Amino acid sequence: MKTYIYRGGFPIVEKSGVGKAIEHQEKMLNAVQAPRAARWKEATVVHMNTVFPDSVIAAFIAKMQKKKVIYYGHSTMEDFKNSFIGSNLAAPIFKKWICFCYNLGDVIVTPTEYSRKLLEGYGLKRKIYSITNGVDTEFFKPDPEGRRRFRAKYQLPEEQKVVISVGHLIGRKGILDFLELARMMPKVQFIWFGGGNESLVTAEIKEAISKKPDNVLFAGFVKSDELRDAYCGAFMSYEETEGIVVLEALACEIPTIVRNIPVYEGWLEDEKQVYKAETIKEFQEKITAIFSQDVRLMKKEEREIACNKSLGKVGERLLRLYFEME
């Protein structure tokens, strides 16, 4: 049994979680030495990760050639909302489109139980599996030298407190709350990594960024090695299907604060692997407590949750799925 990961549309999603998931699939299959097909026609199993028209055509061709198709459910209507210009109006149409795409798979794979339940509620006709996107724990790990490189690049004194977040410049990622939190904590440096297509950023977000406080830096998209050096986080997203950047931060044993949203229920516990907050005031209180060391740091628990989702372990789960599909 040979696997082929279809990479159509990869340049479009390369800087997103979907792009990272595609890279992870390749690494996890290599980690377990799963047979890979160098060419389409040699494959018996094809992974589909995007919902672009070329992927739909590719899925049709694969099925005509009697290949097994795994369609990854990275997107939901819920996480499409509150993203780009017009996304809320287009959300119902987007839902119908992704249902059509996902039903082309022999099975559907989505990263969490939360997203699996959402997709089940859509009335999809295929069996849906919950399999994490995983995290590269060999790459993302504690590194004191990385901390020094990060502070040197951004000219941050050793005593300067820093909060970062990672994501596209969209409302769903909590960018407006991030800016408000920075205003409430003027002595802390806030850095946002990530960007996106500027033409799709809403007017509200553009205006808020133009009026950002002096202690906020927008660093743009950076490569994984720089992000690894930077990790310490407050991830304020309102909706996710998993949150790869959260896993990366945990793998680096960095104190991590996440919004208390359903996707984290059942696998991330408040004050065990992460700190959870709902309001901006609660984010401020948790960050202040971490900086003042008034809370227990949870490095062992953080690293453990990440290692349980390492690429090798997820690769083994994929192999089992292949045999279940036979």
C-alpha positions in Angstrom: 0.0 0.0 0.0 1.5 3.3 -1.1 0.4 6.8 -0.1 0.4 9.9 -2.2 -0.2 13.3 -0.6 -1.8 15.6 -3.2 -0.1 19.0 -3.1 -2.4 21.0 -5.5 -2.9 24.5 -4.1 -0.1 24.2 -1.6 1.5 27.6 -2.5 -1.9 29.2 -1.5 -2.1 27.5 1.9 1.6 27.1 2.6 1.6 29.8 5.3 -1.6 28.5 7.0 -2.4 25.6 9.3 -3.5 23.6 6.3 0.0 24.0 4.8 1.6 23.0 8.0 -0.7 19.9 8.2 0.4 18.8 4.7 4.0 19.1 5.7 3.3 17.1 8.9 1.6 14.3 7.0 4.7 13.9 4.9 7.0 13.9 7.9 4.8 11.5 9.9 4.6 8.9 7.1 8.4 9.2 6.8 8.8 8.7 10.5 7.0 5.3 10.4 8.6 4.4 7.1 5.3 4.1 5.3 5.5 3.3 1.6 5.2 6.5 -0.4 4.3 6.9 -4.0 6.5 9.2 -6.0 3.9 9.5 -8.7 0.1 9.6 -8.7 -0.5 6.4 -10.6 1.6 4.3 -8.2 -0.6 5.2 -5.2 -3.2 3.2 -3.5 -4.2 5.8 -1.0 -4.4 9.6 -1.8 -4.6 12.4 0.8 -6.6 15.4 -0.1 -6.2 18.5 2.1 -7.7 21.5 0.3 -11.1 22.3 -1.1 -9.9 24.1 -4.3 -11.4 23.0 -7.6 -8.2 21.2 -8.6 -8.5 19.0 -5.5 -12.1 18.1 -6.4 -11.0 17.0 -9.9 -8.1 15.1 -8.4 -10.4 13.3 -6.0 -12.7 12.3 -8.8 -9.8 10.9 -10.8 -8.5 9.0 -7.8 -11.9 7.4 -7.3 -12.2 6.5 -11.0 -8.8 4.8 -10.7 -10.1 2.8 -7.7 -7.8 4.5 -5.2 -8.8 5.1 -1.6 -9.2 8.8 -0.8 -8.7 10.3 2.6 -10.2 13.8 2.6 -9.0 16.0 5.4 -11.6 18.2 7.1 -9.4 21.1 8.1 -12.2 23.7 7.6 -15.6 24.1 9.1 -18.3 26.8 8.6 -17.7 27.9 12.1 -14.0 28.7 11.6 -14.7 30.2 8.2 -16.9 32.9 9.9 -15.3 36.1 11.2 -12.3 35.7 9.0 -12.1 37.7 5.8 -14.2 40.3 4.0 -17.7 38.8 3.3 -16.9 35.5 5.1 -20.1 35.6 7.3 -22.3 36.1 4.2 -20.5 33.4 2.3 -20.4 30.9 5.2 -23.6 28.9 4.3 -22.3 28.5 0.7 -18.9 27.5 2.0 -20.5 24.9 4.2 -22.3 23.3 1.2 -19.1 23.3 -0.8 -16.9 21.6 1.9 -19.6 19.0 2.4 -19.5 18.2 -1.3 -15.7 18.0 -1.2 -15.5 15.9 2.0 -18.0 13.4 0.7 -15.6 12.6 -2.2 -13.4 10.9 0.4 -13.8 7.2 1.3 -13.3 8.5 4.8 -12.9 12.0 6.4 -10.1 12.9 8.8 -10.4 16.0 11.1 -8.0 16.9 13.9 -10.2 17.0 17.0 -13.3 15.5 18.6 -14.7 19.0 18.5 -14.4 19.3 14.8 -15.5 15.7 14.2 -18.8 16.5 16.0 -19.3 19.7 14.0 -18.8 17.8 10.7 -21.1 15.0 11.9 -23.8 17.6 12.4 -23.5 18.5 8.7 -25.0 15.2 7.7 -21.9 14.0 5.8 -22.2 10.5 4.3 -18.7 9.2 5.2 -17.2 7.9 8.4 -15.3 10.7 10.2 -12.1 10.0 12.1 -10.5 12.3 14.7 -6.7 12.3 14.1 -4.6 15.2 15.3 -2.4 17.2 12.8 0.4 16.5 15.2 3.5 18.5 16.2 7.2 18.1 15.4 8.5 17.5 18.9 12.0 17.0 17.5 12.1 20.5 16.1 9.9 22.3 18.7 11.6 21.8 22.0 13.1 23.9 24.8 16.1 25.9 23.7 17.7 28.6 25.9 19.9 29.7 22.9 16.7 30.3 20.9 15.4 32.6 23.6 18.6 34.6 23.4 18.5 34.8 19.6 14.9 36.0 19.7 15.7 38.8 22.2 18.7 39.8 20.2 16.8 40.1 16.9 14.0 42.2 18.4 16.3 44.2 20.7 14.5 43.1 23.8 16.3 43.6 27.2 16.5 40.5 29.4 14.0 42.0 31.9 11.4 42.9 29.2 8.2 40.9 29.5 6.9 39.6 26.2 3.6 38.1 25.0 3.2 36.7 21.5 0.4 35.3 19.4 0.4 33.7 16.0 -2.2 33.8 13.3 -3.7 35.5 10.3 -4.9 39.1 10.8 -8.5 38.2 11.2 -11.1 38.8 13.8 -11.5 35.1 14.6 -7.9 34.9 15.8 -8.6 37.5 18.5 -6.5 40.3 17.0 -8.8 43.0 18.4 -8.6 41.6 21.9 -4.8 41.3 21.5 -4.6 45.0 20.8 -6.9 45.9 23.7 -4.9 43.7 26.0 -1.7 45.5 25.0 -3.3 48.8 25.9 -4.1 47.4 29.3 -0.5 46.3 29.8 1.7 49.1 28.4 4.9 47.8 30.1 4.7 44.5 28.3 5.9 44.0 24.7 3.2 42.3 22.5 4.3 40.7 19.2 2.0 39.3 16.6 3.4 36.8 14.1 1.6 36.1 10.9 -0.3 38.1 8.3 -2.3 37.2 5.2 -3.7 38.7 2.1 -4.1 42.4 2.8 -6.9 42.8 0.3 -9.0 40.4 2.4 -8.4 42.1 5.8 -11.6 43.8 7.0 -11.7 47.6 7.4 -12.2 47.2 11.1 -9.0 45.2 11.5 -7.0 47.6 9.3 -8.2 50.6 11.3 -7.4 48.9 14.6 -3.9 48.0 13.4 -3.3 51.6 12.3 -4.1 52.8 15.8 -2.1 50.1 17.6 -0.4 51.0 20.9 3.4 51.6 20.9 4.0 48.3 22.7 2.7 46.2 19.8 4.9 44.9 17.0 3.5 43.1 13.9 6.4 40.9 12.8 4.7 39.3 9.8 5.1 35.8 8.6 8.4 34.2 9.8 9.9 30.8 9.3 9.5 28.0 11.8 12.9 28.3 13.3 12.3 31.9 14.2 8.9 31.1 15.5 10.4 28.4 17.7 12.8 30.9 19.2 9.9 33.3 19.9 7.4 31.0 21.5 5.7 32.2 24.6 2.0 32.8 24.1 -1.4 34.1 24.6 -3.6 32.5 22.0 -6.8 34.4 21.8 -8.6 32.7 18.9 -12.4 32.4 19.1 -12.6 29.3 16.9 -10.2 26.5 15.8 -10.3 23.0 14.5 -7.2 22.2 16.6 -4.5 24.9 16.8 -1.1 23.7 15.7 0.6 26.8 17.1 -0.7 25.9 20.5 0.9 22.4 20.2 4.2 24.0 19.1 4.2 26.3 22.1 3.5 23.4 24.5 6.3 21.4 22.9 8.6 24.3 23.7 7.4 24.2 27.4 6.3 27.8 27.2 3.5 29.0 29.5 0.5 29.1 27.2 -2.8 30.9 27.7 -5.7 30.0 25.4 -9.3 31.2 25.1 -11.7 28.8 26.8 -13.4 27.5 23.7 -14.9 24.1 23.0 -12.0 22.8 20.7 -9.7 22.5 23.8 -12.2 20.6 25.9 -11.2 17.1 26.8 -7.5 17.3 26.1 -6.3 20.6 27.5 -7.1 21.3 31.1 -6.9 24.7 32.8 -3.9 24.9 35.1 -2.7 21.5 34.0 -1.2 22.0 30.5 -2.4 25.5 29.8 -4.1 28.4 31.4 -7.6 29.3 30.1 -9.3 32.7 29.9 -12.5 34.0 28.5 -12.5 37.8 29.0 -9.7 40.3 28.2 -9.5 40.9 32.0 -8.9 37.2 32.6 -6.1 37.2 30.0 -4.5 40.1 31.8 -4.8 38.4 35.2 -3.3 35.1 33.9 -0.4 36.8 32.1 0.3 38.9 35.2 0.3 35.8 37.4 2.7 34.0 35.1 5.1 37.0 35.0 5.1 37.3 38.7 5.5 33.5 39.2 2.3 33.4 41.3 1.2 30.2 39.5 2.8 26.8 39.0 4.7 26.5 35.7 3.7 23.2 34.0 6.6 22.3 31.8 6.4 18.6 32.2 2.6 18.5 31.5 3.0 20.8 28.5 5.7 18.7 26.9 3.8 15.5 27.6 0.7 16.6 25.8 2.8 17.6 22.8 4.7 14.3 22.8 1.5 12.4 22.8 0.7 14.1 19.5 4.2 13.7 18.0 4.5 13.0 14.3 5.7 9.4 14.8 2.7 8.5 16.9 0.3 10.1 14.5 2.0 8.3 11.6 1.2 5.0 13.4 -2.4 6.0 13.7 -2.6 6.7 10.0 -1.1 3.3 9.1 -3.9 1.7 11.2 -6.4 3.8 9.3 -5.1 2.6 6.0 -5.7 -1.0 7.0 -9.2 -0.2 8.3 -10.0 1.1 4.8 -9.0 -2.1 3.0 
